[in-house]
Amino acid sequence: MCRRASIGTESTADLPRSDSTPIPGSLSPPRGSQAAQATVRPDPDSGCARSRYRDAVHVIGGPRWEPGPAPGRIWAHRAARLAEKEGMLSHGERTVKLRIILLVLSFLALLSASIAGYQYYSSLKETAFKEAERQVAVQAERINNSLSSFLSENLKSVKALAGLQELEQALSGTDENALAKANSLLDHFQDSLDADVCYLMDREGNTVASSNRNAPDSFVGRNFSFRPYWRQAIRGAPASYMALGVTSGKRGVYYSHPVYRKGGDAPLGVAVIKAPLDRVEEGFRRDYEGIVLLTDPHGIVFLSNRKDWLYHTLWKLSPEEISDIVDSQQFGEWPWEWIGVEAKNDKIVVDASKNEYLMYRMEIGNYPGWKVIYLRSLREISKKLSGPFLKASGPIVLALCVLIGLSVFFLYKKASFDILKRKEAEEALRKSEEQLRSAKKELQRYSRDLERQVGER
């Protein structure tokens, strides 16, 4: 049963508030009012529901009473409003935003790893370039030593040939059989030394005996006085000369030595041995990965392990240089095409196909202006570097990518779980807010009903 409400007068000192701090949401009576303060208790005519409100209200002579929310409800209301603002993004939008953040973080992680890898690779590349530079220098030194040894090995042989009595007699004409004997000796030397040809010239440069006398391109009767190796030897100095044969059209190294009369000071003629270059060139093709070049003082390629570069100019020639080469008849007939090589600096050259090479060159002793040039492709150097680098760093990079991928996956799952939990909490808060608003409306409705009943009395 509901208890019957009664109205009684009480002193204002008994009310649980001070004059300076009114109850939030309430209205105080005007100063000087004669209205008595009343305490409202549940009334049987107001219904059982209204008996639950036992707060003090102004019932006599006061203004209309409006209930105010308690401080705890105020904070709850503010929290609800804040949650409502934060909850304006949908779950899908937050998921997309989270994915973007994770992708950016993943990209930054991969970018950092890539930069570190690039710096490491650049350091290795610089080290490899220096090592390649050292190896190119070593290879060029080996080529130079090998070629110098080859070029000097027949100097003693031609000296021995020129000192034979049969050659002196063939040039002086004192023995009728001397020419036959000289030819026999020339055949022997040519066979023993594996030379192209051995021959004998008189003081005018005419060939009087030769090991190829029976060949279609026989030297017998031909004059080679224009050749520098003859001019130098007839003046009493041994010589060696690299050129393309005028008669045979074959490259070779010509070794010459003066032939003296016994006890005489003036040369009677010149003995010559022509050595082929095929064996040396074949060794270059077999033993070296880079491009081996032997060039004359003008830059014409006389020897190389690349056949398509033979008798081409490594550098551009001036008209004066071309005229000098044509007059010497050293490399056959003009023109000699330019390979298209240009120097970027002292160490790097670029060919017509834009291939870059590390270059090392050095001069050959006893051959002024002649150079050994060794070119090593920078692309091949990079391949040799990148192969071991990828082999060594590949598993590390793969493991790093897997680790980053797993980290991103777990971060995404955890963030999605946190978002779901937050959404559930926001949903619970929203429901609490709705209940609070419903309770507030119900309280206001009950308050109006109570005022109306009090006003009717």
Residue pairs with C-beta under 8 A, 6 or more apart in sequence:
2 42
2 44
2 47
2 48
2 51
3 41
3 42
3 44
3 51
4 42
4 43
4 44
5 40
5 41
5 42
5 43
5 44
5 45
5 46
5 51
6 41
6 43
7 38
7 39
7 40
7 41
7 59
8 38
8 39
9 36
9 37
9 38
10 37
10 38
10 39
11 37
12 37
15 37
15 56
16 56
17 23
22 28
23 68
24 68
24 69
24 70
24 71
24 74
25 66
25 67
25 68
25 69
26 65
26 66
26 67
26 68
27 58
27 62
27 63
27 64
27 65
27 66
29 35
29 58
29 61
29 62
29 63
30 63
33 61
33 62
34 61
35 58
35 60
35 61
35 62
36 60
36 61
37 56
37 58
37 60
38 57
38 58
38 59
38 60
39 56
40 56
40 57
40 59
40 450
40 454
41 54
42 50
42 51
42 54
43 50
43 51
43 453
45 453
46 449
46 450
46 453
49 446
50 446
50 449
50 450
53 446
53 447
53 450
55 67
57 65
57 450
57 451
57 454
58 65
59 454
64 451
65 447
65 451
66 447
67 443
67 444
67 447
69 77
69 440
73 436
73 440
76 432
76 433
76 436
77 433
77 436
79 429
80 429
80 430
80 432
80 433
80 436
83 426
83 429
83 430
83 433
84 430
84 433
86 426
87 423
87 426
87 430
89 97
91 419
91 420
91 423
94 419
95 416
95 419
98 412
98 415
98 416
98 419
99 412
102 408
102 411
102 412
102 415
105 408
105 411
106 404
106 405
106 408
109 404
110 401
110 404
113 397
113 400
113 404
117 393
117 397
120 393
121 389
124 385
124 389
125 382
125 385
128 381
128 384
128 385
129 358
129 381
132 358
132 376
132 381
133 347
133 358
133 360
135 376
136 290
136 358
136 359
136 360
136 374
136 376
137 360
139 288
139 290
139 360
139 374
139 376
140 360
140 361
140 362
140 372
140 373
140 374
141 362
143 284
143 288
143 292
143 372
143 374
144 362
144 364
144 372
146 280
146 283
147 280
147 294
147 303
147 364
147 372
148 364
148 365
148 366
150 253
150 275
150 280
151 240
151 253
151 364
151 366
151 367
152 366
154 193
154 195
154 240
154 253
154 255
154 273
154 275
155 238
155 240
155 255
157 189
157 193
157 255
157 273
158 238
158 255
158 256
158 257
158 271
158 272
158 273
159 238
159 257
161 167
161 185
161 186
161 189
161 198
161 257
161 271
161 273
162 257
162 258
162 259
162 260
162 270
162 271
164 185
165 262
166 178
166 181
166 182
166 184
166 185
167 182
167 185
167 200
167 209
167 259
167 269
167 271
168 259
168 260
168 261
168 262
168 268
169 175
169 178
169 181
169 182
170 178
170 179
170 181
170 182
170 200
170 208
170 209
171 200
171 202
171 208
171 259
171 268
171 269
172 178
172 261
172 268
175 181
179 208
179 209
182 200
182 208
182 209
183 209
183 210
183 211
183 213
186 198
186 199
186 200
186 209
186 210
186 211
187 198
187 211
189 195
189 198
189 211
189 273
190 196
190 197
190 198
190 211
190 273
193 273
193 275
194 276
195 211
195 273
195 274
195 275
195 276
196 248
196 250
196 252
196 274
196 275
196 276
197 210
197 211
197 212
197 219
197 248
197 274
198 210
198 211
198 271
198 272
198 273
198 274
199 207
199 209
199 210
199 211
199 212
199 219
199 220
199 271
199 272
199 274
200 207
200 208
200 209
200 210
200 259
200 269
200 270
200 271
200 272
201 207
201 208
201 224
201 230
201 269
201 270
201 272
202 208
202 268
202 269
203 234
203 267
203 268
203 269
204 223
204 225
205 223
205 224
205 225
205 226
205 227
205 230
205 234
206 221
206 222
206 223
207 219
207 220
207 221
207 222
207 223
207 224
208 220
208 269
209 220
210 218
210 219
210 220
212 218
212 219
213 219
213 220
217 247
217 248
219 247
222 247
224 230
224 246
225 231
226 329
227 241
227 243
227 254
228 239
228 241
228 328
229 239
229 240
229 241
229 254
229 255
229 256
229 270
229 272
230 256
230 270
230 272
232 238
232 239
232 256
233 239
233 256
233 257
233 258
233 267
233 270
234 258
234 267
234 269
234 270
235 267
236 258
236 267
237 258
238 255
238 256
238 257
238 258
239 254
239 255
239 256
240 253
240 254
240 255
240 256
240 366
240 367
241 253
241 254
241 256
242 251
242 252
242 253
242 254
242 296
242 302
242 367
242 370
243 251
243 252
243 254
243 329
243 330
243 331
244 250
244 251
244 311
244 330
244 331
244 332
245 251
245 252
245 274
246 329
249 332
250 276
251 276
251 277
251 302
251 303
252 274
252 275
252 276
252 277
253 274
253 275
253 277
254 272
254 273
254 274
255 272
255 273
255 274
255 275
256 270
256 271
256 272
257 270
257 271
258 267
258 269
258 270
259 267
259 268
259 269
259 270
259 271
260 266
260 267
260 268
261 268
277 303
280 303
281 303
281 304
281 305
284 292
284 303
284 304
284 305
285 305
288 305
288 374
289 376
289 380
290 357
290 374
290 375
290 376
290 377
291 304
291 305
291 306
291 309
291 357
291 374
291 375
291 376
292 303
292 304
292 305
292 372
292 373
292 374
293 301
293 303
293 304
293 309
293 314
293 372
293 373
293 374
293 375
294 301
294 302
294 303
294 304
294 364
294 370
294 371
294 372
294 373
295 301
295 302
295 314
295 370
295 371
295 373
296 302
296 330
296 331
296 369
296 370
297 368
297 369
297 370
298 313
298 317
298 321
298 324
298 325
299 313
299 314
299 315
299 317
300 311
300 312
300 313
300 314
300 325
300 331
300 336
301 309
301 310
301 311
301 312
301 313
301 314
301 339
302 310
302 311
302 331
303 310
304 310
309 339
311 331
311 332
311 336
312 336
312 337
312 338
312 339
313 336
313 337
313 338
313 339
314 339
314 341
314 373
315 338
315 341
316 338
317 325
317 336
317 338
322 334
322 336
325 331
325 334
325 336
326 333
326 334
339 351
339 352
340 351
340 352
340 353
341 349
341 350
341 351
341 352
342 349
342 350
343 349
343 359
344 350
344 356
347 358
347 359
347 360
348 356
348 357
348 358
348 359
348 378
349 356
349 357
349 359
349 375
350 356
350 357
351 357
355 377
355 379
356 377
356 378
356 379
357 375
357 376
357 377
357 378
358 375
358 376
358 377
358 378
358 381
359 373
359 374
359 375
360 373
360 374
361 371
361 372
361 373
361 374
362 371
362 372
363 369
363 370
363 371
363 372
364 370
364 371
364 372
